[in-house]
Amino acid sequence: MSFTPCTRRAAALAMALAAAAPLTALAQAASWPSKPVTIVVPFPPGGGTDAFARPLFAVMTKNMGRQFVIDNKGGAGGTLGAGLAAKAAPDGYTFFMGAVHHSIAPSMYPKLDYQLEADFVPVGLISSVPQVIVVNPQRVQARTLPELLDFLRKNPARLNYGSAGNGTSHHLAGELFKLQTRTFITHIPYRGAGPMLQDLIAGQVDLAFDGLGSSAGHIKGGRLRAIAVAAGAPAPGFPEIPLAKAGGAPDYQVATWYGLWAPKGTPRDIVDKMAAEMKKALESDELRKTWTGLGTETPNLYGDAFGRFVSAEVKRWAEVVKSSGAKLD
């Protein structure tokens, strides 16, 4: 087969472009970020996602010399913001900070306009905190889990619990608790953990199955009473909170985790650089101390390993939804 001069030039150009592509990607990553980076947080301010997002990206702003801007997009149990982030330009200037809620959503919402595992690239795990049963001390007299269980069994449907929204971990943690302890508590969904906590503190709702990170300051300040933590071991920074398994709910273990994703198509070198900078920030003394104060340890799960963790969580929560019969209220 013979090649014309035009064909040879085209082939040479194609080879040159292919060889230059990795160098272009490296140059793009080296110059990133050259402007502010938006972090879509799919819940209103004041919840657990905010409690971890703001200190993390404040440290990253300081480390990298570029602003990381938190953009709260609450609604529909965190799925509204997720859908918006999935459609963002994959240029490295929009990332999505989701949570365990987003591994539950596929089993609760029949018509999501995004797919967590198909439309995003996993960056890394930011934190994983146990759920804590917290009550308004003026509305609920119980001080221990056995006392709470005794009241619930004698007074079915007397108490209610708030959640960050339908299909969130707060909702499913409550339904799982009811299933395992054979009790009934009315579910009151909100548009995020922040508004829910405000009403819990104000006495509009009785209790919550909240992530320890968002309740920590209110527990320390006496505005909420911690009844039990849903973990296998005492929570970092909160060794005084009894374990649920020791108070009459031996199988009750639930964690709220938070992670970071990039829209599908974001250059791999930028995703890797974001993961490396996130790891550097999380391992700083400043954030280690902050995370302990919020009831969690520093995680170490990035990239594909984080993606496999998310896949396992999607399957796990699908089973919980099926077993509990949880539905959108």
C-alpha positions as a LaTeX table, in Angstrom:
\begin{tabular}{lrrr}
\hline
Residue & $x$ (\AA) & $y$ (\AA) & $z$ (\AA) \\
\hline
Met1 & 0.00 & 0.00 & 0.00 \\
Ser2 & 1.38 & 3.42 & $-0.94$ \\
Phe3 & 0.76 & 6.65 & 0.93 \\
Thr4 & 0.36 & 10.04 & $-0.70$ \\
Pro5 & 2.19 & 13.02 & 0.81 \\
Cys6 & $-1.16$ & 14.25 & 2.15 \\
Thr7 & $-1.86$ & 10.93 & 3.85 \\
Arg8 & 1.62 & 10.85 & 5.38 \\
Arg9 & 1.19 & 14.38 & 6.74 \\
Ala10 & $-2.18$ & 13.47 & 8.27 \\
Ala11 & $-0.71$ & 10.38 & 9.92 \\
Ala12 & 2.23 & 12.36 & 11.28 \\
Leu13 & $-0.12$ & 15.02 & 12.65 \\
Ala14 & $-2.26$ & 12.38 & 14.36 \\
Met15 & 0.84 & 10.82 & 15.97 \\
Ala16 & 2.04 & 14.22 & 17.13 \\
Leu17 & $-1.33$ & 15.06 & 18.67 \\
Ala18 & $-1.44$ & 11.69 & 20.45 \\
Ala19 & 2.03 & 12.23 & 21.86 \\
Ala20 & 1.17 & 15.75 & 22.97 \\
Ala21 & $-2.08$ & 14.77 & 24.75 \\
Pro22 & $-0.41$ & 13.54 & 27.97 \\
Leu23 & 1.77 & 16.67 & 28.06 \\
Thr24 & $-1.32$ & 18.86 & 27.62 \\
Ala25 & $-3.08$ & 17.07 & 30.49 \\
Leu26 & $-0.01$ & 17.48 & 32.71 \\
Ala27 & 0.18 & 21.18 & 31.88 \\
Gln28 & $-3.54$ & 21.54 & 32.62 \\
Ala29 & $-3.15$ & 19.86 & 36.01 \\
Ala30 & $-0.03$ & 21.89 & 36.81 \\
Ser31 & $-1.88$ & 25.17 & 36.26 \\
Trp32 & $-5.03$ & 24.01 & 38.08 \\
Pro33 & $-6.65$ & 25.77 & 39.81 \\
Ser34 & $-6.23$ & 29.10 & 38.08 \\
Lys35 & $-9.55$ & 30.45 & 39.40 \\
Pro36 & $-12.01$ & 29.70 & 42.26 \\
Val37 & $-13.31$ & 26.13 & 42.52 \\
Thr38 & $-16.97$ & 25.53 & 43.39 \\
Ile39 & $-17.91$ & 22.75 & 45.82 \\
Val40 & $-21.60$ & 21.88 & 45.47 \\
Val41 & $-22.99$ & 20.90 & 48.88 \\
Pro42 & $-26.51$ & 19.52 & 48.31 \\
Phe43 & $-27.93$ & 20.54 & 51.68 \\
Pro44 & $-28.66$ & 23.87 & 53.42 \\
Pro45 & $-26.02$ & 25.40 & 55.71 \\
Gly46 & $-25.76$ & 24.08 & 59.27 \\
Gly47 & $-25.86$ & 20.33 & 58.68 \\
Gly48 & $-23.23$ & 17.61 & 58.83 \\
Thr49 & $-22.04$ & 18.13 & 55.25 \\
Asp50 & $-21.36$ & 21.78 & 56.01 \\
Ala51 & $-19.64$ & 20.88 & 59.30 \\
Phe52 & $-16.95$ & 19.00 & 57.37 \\
Ala53 & $-16.95$ & 20.91 & 54.08 \\
Arg54 & $-16.15$ & 24.35 & 55.47 \\
Pro55 & $-13.07$ & 23.50 & 57.56 \\
Leu56 & $-11.67$ & 21.18 & 54.86 \\
Phe57 & $-11.93$ & 23.67 & 52.04 \\
Ala58 & $-10.78$ & 26.55 & 54.23 \\
Val59 & $-7.53$ & 24.64 & 54.77 \\
Met60 & $-7.28$ & 23.78 & 51.06 \\
Thr61 & $-7.84$ & 27.45 & 50.16 \\
Lys62 & $-4.96$ & 28.36 & 52.46 \\
Asn63 & $-2.71$ & 25.58 & 51.15 \\
Met64 & $-3.32$ & 26.18 & 47.43 \\
Gly65 & $-3.78$ & 29.93 & 47.33 \\
Arg66 & $-7.05$ & 29.65 & 45.42 \\
Gln67 & $-10.58$ & 29.99 & 46.75 \\
Phe68 & $-12.75$ & 26.91 & 47.22 \\
Val69 & $-16.33$ & 28.20 & 47.37 \\
Ile70 & $-19.14$ & 26.26 & 49.10 \\
Asp71 & $-22.37$ & 26.40 & 47.09 \\
Asn72 & $-25.32$ & 25.05 & 49.14 \\
Lys73 & $-28.04$ & 23.58 & 46.89 \\
Gly74 & $-30.52$ & 21.91 & 49.24 \\
Gly75 & $-33.67$ & 19.99 & 48.39 \\
Ala76 & $-35.11$ & 16.53 & 47.72 \\
Gly77 & $-32.92$ & 14.73 & 50.24 \\
Gly78 & $-29.73$ & 15.98 & 48.60 \\
Thr79 & $-30.67$ & 14.76 & 45.12 \\
Leu80 & $-31.41$ & 18.22 & 43.71 \\
Gly81 & $-27.85$ & 19.44 & 44.25 \\
Ala82 & $-26.44$ & 16.12 & 43.02 \\
Gly83 & $-28.35$ & 16.47 & 39.75 \\
Leu84 & $-27.04$ & 20.01 & 39.26 \\
Ala85 & $-23.45$ & 18.95 & 39.97 \\
Ala86 & $-23.71$ & 16.01 & 37.56 \\
Lys87 & $-24.52$ & 18.45 & 34.74 \\
Ala88 & $-21.70$ & 20.87 & 35.55 \\
Ala89 & $-18.86$ & 21.37 & 33.07 \\
Pro90 & $-16.19$ & 18.70 & 33.72 \\
Asp91 & $-13.37$ & 21.24 & 33.71 \\
Gly92 & $-12.07$ & 20.80 & 37.26 \\
Tyr93 & $-13.85$ & 23.87 & 38.62 \\
Thr94 & $-16.93$ & 22.14 & 40.02 \\
Phe95 & $-16.86$ & 19.25 & 42.50 \\
Phe96 & $-19.66$ & 17.56 & 44.41 \\
Met97 & $-19.56$ & 16.84 & 48.15 \\
Gly98 & $-22.14$ & 14.15 & 48.74 \\
Ala99 & $-22.88$ & 11.80 & 51.59 \\
Val100 & $-24.20$ & 8.39 & 52.55 \\
His101 & $-27.62$ & 9.80 & 51.61 \\
His102 & $-26.61$ & 9.55 & 47.95 \\
Ser103 & $-25.95$ & 5.83 & 48.22 \\
Ile104 & $-29.49$ & 5.45 & 49.63 \\
Ala105 & $-31.24$ & 7.66 & 47.06 \\
Pro106 & $-31.25$ & 5.11 & 44.17 \\
Ser107 & $-33.44$ & 2.81 & 46.29 \\
Met108 & $-35.78$ & 5.58 & 47.48 \\
Tyr109 & $-36.23$ & 7.85 & 44.46 \\
Pro110 & $-37.55$ & 6.06 & 41.36 \\
Lys111 & $-36.69$ & 8.85 & 38.88 \\
Leu112 & $-33.36$ & 10.47 & 39.67 \\
Asp113 & $-31.97$ & 12.67 & 36.90 \\
Tyr114 & $-28.43$ & 11.45 & 37.56 \\
Gln115 & $-26.63$ & 8.21 & 38.41 \\
Leu116 & $-24.11$ & 8.44 & 41.24 \\
Glu117 & $-21.74$ & 5.80 & 39.90 \\
Ala118 & $-22.11$ & 6.65 & 36.20 \\
Asp119 & $-22.16$ & 10.45 & 36.22 \\
Phe120 & $-19.40$ & 11.12 & 38.76 \\
Val121 & $-15.76$ & 10.20 & 39.29 \\
Pro122 & $-14.89$ & 9.31 & 42.91 \\
Val123 & $-12.24$ & 11.52 & 44.51 \\
Gly124 & $-12.14$ & 10.44 & 48.16 \\
Leu125 & $-13.77$ & 9.90 & 51.53 \\
Ile126 & $-13.80$ & 12.99 & 53.74 \\
Ser127 & $-15.15$ & 11.57 & 56.99 \\
Ser128 & $-17.28$ & 8.80 & 58.46 \\
Val129 & $-19.08$ & 9.48 & 61.72 \\
Pro130 & $-21.45$ & 7.27 & 63.69 \\
Gln131 & $-25.10$ & 8.16 & 64.00 \\
Val132 & $-26.15$ & 9.35 & 67.43 \\
Ile133 & $-29.62$ & 9.28 & 68.95 \\
Val134 & $-30.23$ & 12.78 & 70.25 \\
Val135 & $-33.31$ & 14.16 & 72.01 \\
Asn136 & $-34.64$ & 17.55 & 73.00 \\
Pro137 & $-34.09$ & 17.42 & 76.79 \\
Gln138 & $-37.26$ & 19.47 & 77.48 \\
Arg139 & $-39.52$ & 17.23 & 75.40 \\
Val140 & $-38.04$ & 13.81 & 76.16 \\
Gln141 & $-37.33$ & 12.84 & 79.76 \\
Ala142 & $-35.39$ & 9.64 & 78.95 \\
Arg143 & $-31.69$ & 9.87 & 79.74 \\
Thr144 & $-30.65$ & 6.40 & 78.59 \\
Leu145 & $-31.55$ & 4.13 & 75.71 \\
Pro146 & $-33.34$ & 1.58 & 77.95 \\
Glu147 & $-35.49$ & 4.44 & 79.32 \\
Leu148 & $-36.26$ & 5.66 & 75.81 \\
Leu149 & $-37.17$ & 2.17 & 74.59 \\
Asp150 & $-39.43$ & 1.64 & 77.60 \\
Phe151 & $-41.28$ & 4.90 & 76.86 \\
Leu152 & $-41.62$ & 4.14 & 73.14 \\
Arg153 & $-43.05$ & 0.69 & 73.76 \\
Lys154 & $-45.57$ & 2.00 & 76.26 \\
Asn155 & $-46.46$ & 5.02 & 74.09 \\
Pro156 & $-46.39$ & 4.01 & 70.40 \\
Ala157 & $-46.54$ & 6.97 & 67.98 \\
Arg158 & $-46.26$ & 9.44 & 70.88 \\
Leu159 & $-42.85$ & 10.75 & 69.75 \\
Asn160 & $-41.60$ & 11.94 & 66.37 \\
Tyr161 & $-38.16$ & 12.17 & 64.82 \\
Gly162 & $-36.76$ & 14.68 & 62.35 \\
Ser163 & $-34.56$ & 13.88 & 59.39 \\
Ala164 & $-32.61$ & 15.81 & 56.76 \\
Gly165 & $-35.17$ & 14.62 & 54.21 \\
Asn166 & $-36.72$ & 11.57 & 52.64 \\
Gly167 & $-34.16$ & 8.93 & 51.74 \\
Thr168 & $-31.37$ & 10.42 & 53.86 \\
Ser169 & $-29.37$ & 8.42 & 56.38 \\
His170 & $-31.31$ & 10.15 & 59.19 \\
His171 & $-34.53$ & 8.76 & 57.72 \\
Leu172 & $-33.21$ & 5.24 & 57.10 \\
Ala173 & $-31.41$ & 5.15 & 60.47 \\
Gly174 & $-34.75$ & 5.93 & 62.13 \\
Glu175 & $-36.59$ & 3.27 & 60.14 \\
Leu176 & $-33.88$ & 0.70 & 60.88 \\
Phe177 & $-34.06$ & 1.56 & 64.59 \\
Lys178 & $-37.84$ & 1.09 & 64.59 \\
Leu179 & $-37.50$ & $-2.22$ & 62.75 \\
Gln180 & $-34.85$ & $-3.61$ & 65.08 \\
Thr181 & $-36.40$ & $-2.39$ & 68.35 \\
Arg182 & $-40.04$ & $-2.97$ & 67.32 \\
Thr183 & $-41.07$ & 0.57 & 68.16 \\
Phe184 & $-42.96$ & 3.26 & 66.27 \\
Ile185 & $-41.91$ & 6.91 & 65.91 \\
Thr186 & $-43.43$ & 9.33 & 63.39 \\
His187 & $-41.03$ & 10.57 & 60.71 \\
Ile188 & $-40.85$ & 14.34 & 60.02 \\
Pro189 & $-38.70$ & 15.09 & 56.93 \\
Tyr190 & $-36.92$ & 18.45 & 56.49 \\
Arg191 & $-34.92$ & 20.02 & 53.65 \\
Gly192 & $-31.60$ & 19.37 & 55.39 \\
Ala193 & $-30.01$ & 18.59 & 58.74 \\
Gly194 & $-29.54$ & 22.28 & 59.53 \\
Pro195 & $-33.26$ & 23.19 & 59.53 \\
Met196 & $-34.09$ & 19.90 & 61.26 \\
Leu197 & $-31.62$ & 20.58 & 64.08 \\
Gln198 & $-33.00$ & 24.10 & 64.54 \\
Asp199 & $-36.48$ & 22.69 & 65.10 \\
Leu200 & $-35.19$ & 19.89 & 67.32 \\
Ile201 & $-33.42$ & 22.42 & 69.56 \\
Ala202 & $-36.51$ & 24.66 & 69.52 \\
Gly203 & $-38.72$ & 21.74 & 70.58 \\
Gln204 & $-40.69$ & 21.34 & 67.36 \\
Val205 & $-39.59$ & 17.71 & 67.07 \\
Asp206 & $-38.65$ & 15.23 & 69.79 \\
Leu207 & $-35.55$ & 13.39 & 68.65 \\
Ala208 & $-33.27$ & 12.60 & 65.72 \\
Phe209 & $-30.92$ & 9.93 & 64.45 \\
Asp210 & $-28.24$ & 12.37 & 63.43 \\
Gly211 & $-24.65$ & 12.16 & 62.29 \\
Leu212 & $-22.47$ & 12.95 & 65.29 \\
Gly213 & $-20.62$ & 15.62 & 63.31 \\
Ser214 & $-23.61$ & 17.95 & 63.07 \\
Ser215 & $-24.88$ & 17.28 & 66.61 \\
Ala216 & $-21.50$ & 17.50 & 68.36 \\
Gly217 & $-21.60$ & 21.21 & 69.22 \\
His218 & $-25.20$ & 21.02 & 70.43 \\
Ile219 & $-24.42$ & 18.03 & 72.64 \\
Lys220 & $-21.45$ & 19.83 & 74.18 \\
Gly221 & $-23.56$ & 22.96 & 74.66 \\
Gly222 & $-26.37$ & 21.05 & 76.42 \\
Arg223 & $-28.96$ & 21.94 & 73.79 \\
Leu224 & $-29.36$ & 18.26 & 72.88 \\
Arg225 & $-29.00$ & 15.12 & 74.99 \\
Ala226 & $-27.11$ & 12.20 & 73.47 \\
Ile227 & $-28.83$ & 8.91 & 74.30 \\
Ala228 & $-26.63$ & 6.43 & 72.42 \\
Val229 & $-24.15$ & 6.19 & 69.57 \\
Ala230 & $-24.75$ & 3.62 & 66.83 \\
Ala231 & $-21.20$ & 2.26 & 66.61 \\
Gly232 & $-19.16$ & $-0.74$ & 67.61 \\
Ala233 & $-16.75$ & 1.36 & 69.69 \\
Pro234 & $-16.89$ & 4.74 & 71.47 \\
Ala235 & $-16.74$ & 7.73 & 69.13 \\
Pro236 & $-13.48$ & 9.75 & 69.06 \\
Gly237 & $-13.88$ & 12.77 & 71.30 \\
Phe238 & $-17.13$ & 11.43 & 72.83 \\
Pro239 & $-16.23$ & 8.37 & 74.93 \\
Glu240 & $-18.97$ & 9.21 & 77.44 \\
Ile241 & $-21.84$ & 8.52 & 75.01 \\
Pro242 & $-23.07$ & 4.93 & 75.60 \\
Leu243 & $-23.14$ & 2.44 & 72.72 \\
Ala244 & $-26.56$ & 1.47 & 71.38 \\
Lys245 & $-25.58$ & $-2.21$ & 71.47 \\
Ala246 & $-25.13$ & $-1.98$ & 75.24 \\
Gly247 & $-28.51$ & $-0.31$ & 75.81 \\
Gly248 & $-31.00$ & $-2.63$ & 74.17 \\
Ala249 & $-30.26$ & $-2.28$ & 70.44 \\
Pro250 & $-27.44$ & $-4.81$ & 69.91 \\
Asp251 & $-27.52$ & $-4.73$ & 66.09 \\
Tyr252 & $-27.97$ & $-1.01$ & 65.63 \\
Gln253 & $-24.88$ & 0.39 & 63.89 \\
Val254 & $-25.13$ & 3.22 & 61.37 \\
Ala255 & $-22.53$ & 5.69 & 60.10 \\
Thr256 & $-22.90$ & 8.91 & 58.15 \\
Trp257 & $-20.05$ & 9.40 & 55.72 \\
Tyr258 & $-19.18$ & 12.28 & 53.41 \\
Gly259 & $-17.20$ & 12.14 & 50.18 \\
Leu260 & $-16.06$ & 14.14 & 47.19 \\
Trp261 & $-16.76$ & 13.47 & 43.51 \\
Ala262 & $-16.01$ & 15.21 & 40.21 \\
Pro263 & $-18.40$ & 15.32 & 37.24 \\
Lys264 & $-17.70$ & 12.54 & 34.73 \\
Gly265 & $-15.19$ & 13.69 & 32.13 \\
Thr266 & $-13.10$ & 15.79 & 34.52 \\
Pro267 & $-9.42$ & 15.31 & 33.51 \\
Arg268 & $-7.86$ & 12.47 & 35.49 \\
Asp269 & $-4.77$ & 14.52 & 36.37 \\
Ile270 & $-6.96$ & 17.18 & 37.99 \\
Val271 & $-8.96$ & 14.54 & 39.90 \\
Asp272 & $-5.69$ & 13.02 & 41.14 \\
Lys273 & $-4.33$ & 16.42 & 42.15 \\
Met274 & $-7.54$ & 17.22 & 44.03 \\
Ala275 & $-7.29$ & 13.89 & 45.87 \\
Ala276 & $-3.65$ & 14.55 & 46.78 \\
Glu277 & $-4.42$ & 18.05 & 48.08 \\
Met278 & $-7.43$ & 16.73 & 50.01 \\
Lys279 & $-5.27$ & 14.05 & 51.63 \\
Lys280 & $-2.66$ & 16.66 & 52.57 \\
Ala281 & $-5.33$ & 18.84 & 54.21 \\
Leu282 & $-7.01$ & 15.97 & 56.05 \\
Glu283 & $-3.70$ & 14.81 & 57.50 \\
Ser284 & $-2.85$ & 18.26 & 58.86 \\
Asp285 & $-2.82$ & 18.69 & 62.64 \\
Glu286 & $-5.51$ & 21.36 & 62.30 \\
Leu287 & $-8.06$ & 19.07 & 60.64 \\
Arg288 & $-7.16$ & 16.00 & 62.70 \\
Lys289 & $-8.06$ & 17.99 & 65.81 \\
Thr290 & $-11.24$ & 19.34 & 64.19 \\
Trp291 & $-12.35$ & 15.88 & 63.06 \\
Thr292 & $-11.84$ & 14.44 & 66.57 \\
Gly293 & $-14.02$ & 17.25 & 67.92 \\
Leu294 & $-16.71$ & 16.19 & 65.44 \\
Gly295 & $-16.54$ & 12.55 & 66.52 \\
Thr296 & $-14.52$ & 11.01 & 63.71 \\
Glu297 & $-11.03$ & 9.92 & 62.72 \\
Thr298 & $-9.08$ & 10.90 & 59.60 \\
Pro299 & $-10.01$ & 8.57 & 56.70 \\
Asn300 & $-7.65$ & 7.26 & 54.03 \\
Leu301 & $-9.77$ & 6.18 & 51.07 \\
Tyr302 & $-9.31$ & 7.70 & 47.63 \\
Gly303 & $-10.01$ & 7.12 & 43.95 \\
Asp304 & $-11.12$ & 3.65 & 42.88 \\
Ala305 & $-11.00$ & 2.33 & 46.45 \\
Phe306 & $-13.51$ & 5.00 & 47.46 \\
Gly307 & $-15.59$ & 4.08 & 44.42 \\
Arg308 & $-15.74$ & 0.43 & 45.51 \\
Phe309 & $-16.76$ & 1.53 & 49.01 \\
Val310 & $-19.63$ & 3.56 & 47.52 \\
Ser311 & $-20.78$ & 0.61 & 45.39 \\
Ala312 & $-20.92$ & $-1.58$ & 48.50 \\
Glu313 & $-22.93$ & 1.10 & 50.34 \\
Val314 & $-25.46$ & 1.35 & 47.49 \\
Lys315 & $-26.09$ & $-2.41$ & 47.76 \\
Arg316 & $-26.20$ & $-2.35$ & 51.57 \\
Trp317 & $-28.77$ & 0.43 & 51.78 \\
Ala318 & $-30.92$ & $-1.15$ & 49.08 \\
Glu319 & $-31.29$ & $-4.13$ & 51.42 \\
Val320 & $-32.15$ & $-1.86$ & 54.39 \\
Val321 & $-34.81$ & $-0.03$ & 52.34 \\
Lys322 & $-36.33$ & $-3.34$ & 51.29 \\
Ser323 & $-36.28$ & $-4.84$ & 54.82 \\
Ser324 & $-37.63$ & $-1.76$ & 56.57 \\
Gly325 & $-40.26$ & $-0.93$ & 53.97 \\
Ala326 & $-39.16$ & 2.71 & 54.12 \\
Lys327 & $-41.08$ & 5.01 & 51.77 \\
Leu328 & $-41.07$ & 8.66 & 50.78 \\
Asp329 & $-43.32$ & 10.60 & 53.18 \\
\hline
\end{tabular}
